[in-house]
Amino acid sequence: MRQPFEIVNPKLRRGGYRAVVFDFDGTISLLREGWARIMAEMGRELLAEQKLNREPDEDLLAFFEREMLLLSGKPSIFQMRRLAEEVATRGGTPPVADKLLAEFLSRLLANIQSRIDDVTSGKCRPADWTVPGTHALLDELKRRGILLVLASGTDRAFVEHDLALLDLARYFGDRVHAPANNTPNFSKRDVIEGLIRDGIPGEQLLGFGDGYSETVEMKRIGGTAIGVASVEPPLDGVNAVKRAMLIELGADVIVPDYQDAGALVEWLGN
């Protein structure tokens, strides 16, 4: 029988939430799902070019994918710097991070363009490329009067485009935070701290995310962290790599998606 969510922290204090902070890619949008694997493949190639790869390819890909996921939520230039750093650590000549970023964006666009085209043309519904149940979850949270905030490490222009394409912009309004032109000074910590300065205590904040920064920052201020172990369509179920990482980072609850959004929100209370 399908379990709607996994309770990692049974002592979690529930209820009283006034605002919820969502990550974007992998948490509500699946248009760019697979980005970490693309970065991992780039890392493997960089090491192979300089004959620095000592592990089997699959082990190396798993290593790099985890490293990239640990930096999720930050602007993509941070992942590119990490790839360059690994080359240097192994005694190689590190590539320029900005050039790596341009290559990554080119590969990512090639990988996702057909998804964008399918939604734009009407071949697919917006819901087909969101984490299942996303719209129902957002509707339920909004109905309960909880403030919806988006904080993404993906470049703002891409986020705004994808929000409109997936019929998600209407939920967040002007509460969308993302780096402009991949500026490295964007921080999810700053977004969360801004909510606290606006008078919302940390324990009244709820966060949904599939990466490092949103999980760690939400726990740091005493909020509730929902770890989203999403997979890429047409797969279904829990992403084991994400699940293990999110539990290690302190997530209170793990969900594969939001197909049981009503049960999750009811359990969390308000």
N, C-alpha and C positions, 0 to 999 in steps of 0.2 A: 504494500500500500504506500502511495506517495506521501512523504512527510512535507508539509508546507514550509517548515523552517526548522533549523537545528538550534536549540538553546545551548550556547556555550557557557554562559554565565547565569546559572540558576538564581543567583542572589541579586540580579539586576533590579534596580529600583525603576518601576514603570509608571507611566502616566505623567501628566502635567507638562507635556511638551508644547512649546509655543512656536518653535521654528524647526525646520528640517533642511539640512544642507545635503544636496545631491552632487556627487561626481557625475560626469557625463558619459564618456566612452566606456563601455563595458558595464555601466551602472544603469543607464537608461537607453542609450543609443548603442546599437550593434553594427552601425554602418562601418565603423573603423575597427571592428573586432578582428584580431589577428595581427594588430600592429606590433605587439611584443615579439611575435615569431619572426616578423620581417626584420626587426632590429637584431634579433638573435642570429639570424642568417647572415646579416651584415657583419656581425662580430666574428662569426666562424670564418667567413671569407677573408676578413682582415688578417686573422691569425694565419690562415693557410697561405696567403700571399707572401708572408715573411717567414714561413715555415716555423711558426711558433705554436702550432696546435699539437699538443701532446696527448690529448684524450680522444676517445672515439667521437665521431661527429654528433651522435645523439646525446652523449653526455655533455658535450660542449654547448649544444643548442639548449639543453635544459638549464645549464648554468647561466648562460646569457639571458634566457627568457626570465628567469627568476630575478636576475640583476636589474633587468629593465622594468619588471613589475614593481620592484622595490622603489623605483624612482617615479612610478606613475603618480600623476597629480601635479608634478612639476613640469615646467616648459620642456619640450622635447630636446632642447639643446643640452640638458643635463644628462640625458641618456647617451647622447653622442659623445659627451665628454667622458662618460664612463667607458664607452667602447675604446676611445683613444687611450684612456688610462690603462686599460688591461693590456693593450699592445705594448705600452711603455713598461709596464710591470714585468712583462715577459722578455724584456730586452730588445724590443723592436723600436722602429721609428714611428711615433704616434702620428696619425693623420690629423688634419685640421677639422675640428668639430663642426664648423660652419659648412664645410664641404660635405661632411657626412650627413648633416641635417638636410641639405638640398637633395642628396641621393635618397635618403629615407622618404622624404615627402614625394619624390617622383615615383618610387616603388609603391608607396601606400596608395597614391592616387590611381595607379594602374590596377591595383588590386581591388579597389572599391568602386571604380567608375561605373561598372555594370550595375552595382547595387543602387547607386544614385540614379542612374538612367531608368532602372525598373520602377522606382518609386515616382520619379518625375513623370514618366509616361503613363502611370496608372496600372502597369503590369503587376506591381506589388502594392499593397496597402502600406501606409506609414507604420502601422503596428507590426508588419512583418519584419521590420528591421529595428525594432525596439526590444528590450528585454521583455519577454511575455508578461502581460498584465500591467505594464507601465502606466498606461492611461487610466486604468481602473484605480491603481494605487494613488496616482496624483489627484484624481477626482475625489477619492475618499478622504485624503489628507486635507484637501482644500475645503471639502464639505464640513470638516471638523474645525475649520478656522485656523489651521496651522500655516504659518508663513512658509512659502516654498522658495528656496534659494538654490542657485546653481553655481558651482565652483569647479572649473575645469582647467587642467594644464594644457589642453589643446588650444591652438591659436584662436583668438576671438572670432575672426572672420569665418573660420570653419565651423565653430560652434553655432554662431548665429545662422549660418546657412542650413546646418543640419537640424537645428531646432525648428526652423520654419518648414523644412521638408517633411519632418516627422510629426508635424502638428503638435509640437510641444511648447512653442514660444508663448502661447497663451497662458500657460501655468506660471511662468516666472516673471513676465513683464520686464522691468528694468533691474531685476535682481539676478542678473547674469554676470558672473565674474570670470574673466579669462585673460591670458596675456595677449596684448596687441603686438603683432609682428614678432611673435616668439621672444618677447623681452624676458630676460632671465630673472627679473626682480619680482615676478608674480609669486604670491604665496597664499596657500589655503589657510595658513595660520592667520594671516592678516584678515581674511574674510570672516573667519570665526571670531577673532578678537573684535572685529567691527560690530558683530551682532551683540557681543557682551557689552561693548561700550554703549550700544543702543538700549541697554536695559534688560537683556535676556540672559539670565544666569546660565552657566555651563550645564547644570543639571537639567535645564529645560530645553536643551538642544538635542536633536536627533540627527544622525548622519547615516547616509547610504553611500557605500563606495566599494570598489574592487581593488583598491591599491593602498600604498603605504601612507601617504601624507594625510589623507582624509581620516583614515582609521586612527593613526597615532595622535593627530591633533584633536580629534573628538574625544578620545580617552584622556588626553592631557588636561582638558578643562572640565572633566567630570561628566561629559555627555554620554549618550548611548550610541554605540557604533554597530550598524548592521552591515555585515560583510556580504558582498554580492559575488558569489562564485559562479558567474555566468559563463555560458559556452556560446560558440558561434553557430548560427543556424546552418543546416537543419538539425544539428545535434540537440540533445535534450539532457537535462540532468545537471549534476554538479561538476564544476571544473576542479579536479583534485589538486592541481598546483595552486590555484587561487585559494581554495579552501584552507590548505595547510598553512599558507603564508598569512592569511587573514586571522586565523586562530592564533598563530604565533605573535601577531602584532597586537592582539588583545580584543578582537571583535567579540561583541556580546552575543550576537546571533548570526547565523549563516543562512542565507537563502540562495537557491539556484536561480530564482526568478520571482515574479509577483503574481503567478497564476492563482495564488491563494491570498491575494492582497487583503481581502476582508478579514480573514482569520488572523493575519499578521497584525493589522492595525488594531483589531479588537483585543488581541493579546497584549499589545504594547500599552493600550489604554490612552486616555487623553485628559 
